[in-house]
Amino acid sequence: MKWLKEQAIKKPEKLFLNDLTFRQVMVQVVTRAAQLQDIAEPRVALKAENKLSSLLSLFALLALGKEVLMLNQRLTEGEIAEQTASLGISQIIDPDNLPPVMPERTPDLNWEPADDKIAILMNTSATTGKFKTVPITWGMISAQVAMSAERIGVEVDDNWLVVLPIFHVSGLSIIMRSLYNGTRATILPAFNEEEILSLVENEAVNMMSLVPTQLKRMIDRLERHRLRMILLGGEYIPQSLITTALEKQLPIYKTYGMTETFSQSVTFNILDAPEKAESVGRPLPGVTLEIRKKDADGIGEVWLSSPALMAGYLDREPIGDFLETGDIGYLDADDYLHILNRRTDIIISGGENIYPKEIEDLLYQLPGVRECAVVPQANEQWGQVPVLYVATDYRAVELNLFMKEHLASYKLPKAIIIMDSLPKNTSGKILRKELLS
């Protein structure tokens, strides 16, 4: 939390969160810390929504030295109870309903926590099964924001739009980067296409982070802007979307990261290297990538080491210097990382590997395909076969004819299910697990 104290001294009148200055944020954080100082438990949960009260309460709890579980409010009561119980948390903080201030008592605040002090607890996405808890330390946060600043740069008038949820690293990391850089962040409660376009067209923001589904909804209307960066990641990025972005000369920074590294580990601007547009970029300074168990084509498992890498999941064995990401890919001659698929998403049919991303990327070339996902289905003869779920205006027979022109027969989906929309989590990622069931 030393960054908040430093920025409040150096830049007291500079806007930080929406229309609040660094000084105003500091004052409100100290006030909220006074309201929360009687909490005895070292670990608490915070109702984390994209609004100022959540962030001010988070900063107050961190200044009090608490470990804070960022609680997704879209979870069911049962899911919330399971997560808090597993972490021994008995108190859930409602940022809009804090105890009254005790003005005669000054809270004991720690503005310079040790690097190994746990700040944030985040549970990994339940799209792959039972959650695991990532303990995000101050050392991880410090390393990540410094590496990010070195790669994407910092400008005095930066204003980063936050529409991704702050209970995910995709949203919270923006806040921490802005705090570290002494720049502004504009927080919206949720993705609102019209509101975002208005902010962009009026040059109120010059940076934003989106998932591909969100950008796809807006890209045709992104004309007048002063954007210097659109950070794009969080899920598979259709190549057709990147092609459109290149045609419009949009400053797309493809990014690859995860909760375990407090987000961004690999990033590049597609305008700087359009010939590498199919990759996810180069590792940030200090990040090391290895491809293990390579096949004859150099494709294998992606392993990652980073100064921002966690030591291990909470209450589990340390992971060592490298994280097994679970992704399949390769590094090209220029050290750009290409991700082919999640290892768990690969379909093995009659001994042949089928990469859903290849089929999905092909279909996204069609203007009438809004979203799609290919998942495995058990098959007595072949072990597994691919099944396509798609939101589209095309008929199944039209899609099948198109795919037959471009894909080997064993890769063709054995069933096509047309839907209005595919199930997604709060960060816009398609829930393949729900499609499997």
N, C-alpha and C positions, 0 to 999 in steps of 0.2 A: 504493500500500500504506500510505499515511499514515493511512488510516482505521483499519486494524487497530492500528497503534501508538497512535493517539489513544484508541480504545475500550478498549484494554488498560490505559491509564493512567486514563481517566475512570471506566470501569465494569469493573474487573478481575474481579469476582465474578459479573457478569451472564452468564447462559447465552447462548451464541451458536450453536454448531453442535451439535444434539442435546443431550447432557449436558455438553459442554465449554464452559467459560467463555471470555471474551475473553482473559483472562490465560493460561489453559491452551492455547488455540489459538496465541497468540503464542509461548509457550515451545516448542511442538511445531514451529511453522513455522521458528523459528531453528535448532532441532536438525536438521530436515530440510534446511535450507539449508546447514548444515555438511556434511551427507552428500553434497550435490549440488554443492558449490562447485568441484570440479575439472572440471566440464563446460566445455570450451572453446568449444563451438559457441554462437553467439548465438541459434540457433533450434532448438527441440526439440519432440518430440511427447510427449504424455502420454496414457497409457491412462486415459481419463476415464469412470469409472463413478460411479453415485450412492452414494458411500460417503466416509467421513471421510478415509481415506488419500489419495484422489484430490484432495480439496479442500485438504488440508494441504500436499500436494506441489505443487499449483498455486500456492498462496500463496508457498511457498518459492522456486519457480522465478521467479515474478514479482518477488519481493524481490531475487533475484539479477540481475534485469534481462533475463531471457530472453523471447523471443517464443515463445509456447506454442500449438502446434496441439492442439486438443482432439479426441482421436481416438475415434471411434465404434467400440467393440469388436465391434459386430455386422457390421462390414464384413468382406469376405473378405480373405485374405492378399494377393491380387492388387490389390484396391482400396486397401488400406493401403499397399502398395508404390508404387502409382501416386501416391497423394497425398503421401507423404513424399518421393518422388523429385522430384516437380514443385516442391517447396518447398526442395529441397536439404537435407533433414533426414536425418541419419545416425544419430541416437540417439533411441530410444523409451524413455521413462521408465516403469518399472513401479512404481507407488506402494507396492506391497507387497514390493518387493525392491530396496531402496536400498543403496548401499555403506555400510560401517560408518562410524561417526562418527569424526572426527579431532579429539579434544578440545583438542589443543594449538594448533589453528588456528581463528581467528575469521573467519567469512565476511564479505566486504565487501558489505553490503546497501544497497540504494537504496530508502528508504522514501518518497521524494517524486519520482517520475519526472515528466518533462515531459509536457504534454498531448499532444504529437504522438508520444510514444513508443508503439510498438506493444506491446500486452500479449497479446492473444489472436488466434489465427488460426482462423477457422471457414470451412469450405467450404459453399457454398450447396447446398441440397437437390438431389440428383441426379434428382429426379422430372421435371425439365424438360430433362435432357440432361447434358452434361459440366459438372462442377463449376467454380465460380469461387471464389477465395479472398477473403474479407473480412478486411482487417486492422483489428482493433478496437483503437483507441487509448485511452489513459487519459482523454483529453479527451472522447471519445464516451461512455465509461462514466460519467464525472462528470456530463456533461450529462443523460444519460438518467435516472440515479437521482435527480437533483435535480428534474427535471420530474415524474417519477413520484410522488415524495413530495409535491409541491405539489398534485397532482390527487387522489391517493387518501388522503393524510394519513398520519400516524404516531402510534401509540399505544404507551405504555410497555410494555404487556404483549403486543404483537404477537408472534405465533409463526406463521411462514409455512411451510406444508407444501410440501415439494419432492418431487414424484413425476415431474415432467418431466425428461428427461435433461440433465445438466449439459454435455454436448457440443453442446447446442443453446442458443441465447440464451434460449429460454423457461425453461430451468432455471437456467442460470448467472446470468441477470440477477436472479433472486430472491436468490441468495447475495450478489451485489454490493449490492443494495438493502438487505438486512439488515445488511451490514457498514457501509454508509454511515449507515443510520438508528440503528445501535446496538441492533438488535432481534434476536430469535431466529429461527432456521430449523430445521425438523425435516426431515431427509433420509431418504427411504425408497429402497431399492434399485430398486424398480419399483412400478408401479401394482398395489395389492392392495386390492380393494374392501372386504373385511372389516376390514383393518387401518386403512384410512382412516376408515371409519364409526366404528370404536372410538375413534380419536383425536378425531373431531369430537364424538361423543356424550359423551365424557368431558371435553369442553371443554379438551383439551390444545392444540389449535390454533384460531386464529380467522381465518386467511387461508389460501387455497390457490389454486393455478393448475392448471387442467385444460384438456384439449381436449374438444370436444363429445361425442365417442364415450365418453369416461370419465364425464362427467357424466350422460349418458343412462343408463348402467348403474346409477347410484346414486340418481338424483333422487327416485324413489318412496320411498326409504328415508331420505331426509334430513329428519328431523323435529326432533329435539332437538339444538340446537347454539347456539353463541355466535359464529357466523361473522359477521364484518363485511364480508367480501369473498370472492367467488369470481371470480377473473380467468379469463375464458373467451375463447379465441381459438385461433389456430394453423391453423384450417381453417374451412370453411363451417359456420355454426351454423344448424341447422334452426329455423324460426320456431316449430314446435310445441314445441320444447324451451324456448324463451324464454317461450311462453305458460304452460307448466307452472310454470316458475320464478316468473313473476309471480303465478300463483294461490297458490303456496306462500310468496310474499313472500321469496324467496331473494335475497340481495344480489349479483346477477350484475353484474360489471363487464365488459361486452363490450370487447374490445381488438383493435387492428389494429396490426401492426408487422412487422418483418422483421429478418433478420440485419444488413442494411446500416445499420440505425438502432439496433442493440443492443436489439432488441425494440420494446416499446410506444411508439407515436407518437400513437395515437388511443384514447381510453378514456371510458366513462361508465357510471354506475350505472343500470340499467334501472328501478329503483324511483324514481329521481329524475325520470325522464321516460319513463313507460311508453308514451306516445304516439309516442316515437321508437324503440321497441323493434326495429324492422326495420333501423335504422341500425347502424353500428359505433361511433358516438359522435362527440365533438368532439375536435379536435386538442389535444394537450397544450400548455401555455404555451411559446411559442417556435416551435412547429411551424406551417408554412404549407402549405396544400393548394391545388393548382390543378387544374382540369379542362380538359384541352386537347383539341383536335379534337372539339368538342361537336357533337352532332347537333341536330335541331330541338327535341328534348325536354330538352336540356341534359346529355345523357349523353355521356361521353367518357373519355379516358385520365386516370388519376389520377397526378399528379406531386406529389412531397413534398419539402419542405425542412425541415431540423431541425438544431439545435445538435449533435445526436447522430448526424448523417449522416456516413458515411464519406467520405473524399476521393475514393476510387476503389478498384476491385478491385486486388489485388496485381499488380504488374508490368504494369498497364494504364494507359491514359490517365485523368486525372482526370475525374470526371463533371460537375463544376460545382456550382452551388448547389442544383440540384434532381435528384431521382432519379425516373426513369421506373419506376413500380412494376410495370407490366404488368397492372394491374387496370383494369376498366371500371366506372365508377360516376358518381355525381353528388353535389353538395352541395345540401342543401335551404336554405330561407330562413333557418334558424337555424344554419347552418354545421355541421350534422350530416352525416357522410359515409355514403353508401349505396353498398355494393359490389354490383354485379350479377354479375360473373364475372371470372375471369382472362381476359385478352385471348386467350391461347393456347387456352382451353377453349371459346370461342365457336364454335358450329357454324354454318356458312353453307350453307344448303340452298336451291338454286334462287334465290339472291339474297336470301333472308330470313335475318336473324340469329335464331338459337335460343340462348337462355341456359339451359344445363344447370341452373343454380341454381333457375330457376323451376319446372322439372319436378321436381327433387329436393325442393324445399320443399313442393310439392303432395303428393308421396308420403309425406313424413315426417308428414303429418297422419294417416296411417293407423297405428293402434297396432301392427299386425303387421309394419311395415317397420322393420327394425333398422338397416340402412344401405344406401345406394344411391349410384350415380354414373352420370351420362349422359355418354357420350363419342361422338366422331364416327366414322363409318365411311365410307370412300370409296364413292361411288356414281356410276355412269356417267351416269345421267340428271340427278341433282340436284347432283352435286359431292360433297356430304356428306349423310349422314342420321344422326339420333340413334339410339344403341343404349343400352339400359338394362341395367345390372348391379345386382342387388339381392339382399340377404339378407332373406328374408321367409318367412312362413308362408302367404302368399296364392299362388294360382295365377296364371299369366301372364294368363289370360283375365279374371280378376277385376281385376287391375291395369289392364289395357287398357280395360275398361269404365269404370272410375273416371276414368282420364285423359281419355277421350273426352267425359266430362261437363264437363270444365273447361278443356280445351286446344284450340286450333285444330288442324286436321288436320295441317298441315305440321310441328307441334311434336311429334306423337306418335312415340315410339320405334318404329323399324321392326323391332326385335328386342328381346326381353326374355330375359335370361340370369339364372336364379335360382341363387344360390350360398349356401354355408353362411356364408361371411364374405368380405369384400373384402380384397384385399392392402393392407397399411398399412406405413408406415415406423415408426421407433422413437418418433416423437412422436405417433403415432396418425393421421397424415394419410393419406387414401386415395391409393394409388399409381395415378393415372389412366394413367400411361405403361405400366404392366404390363397394364392392361385394354386399352389400344390395341393392344398386341402380341399 
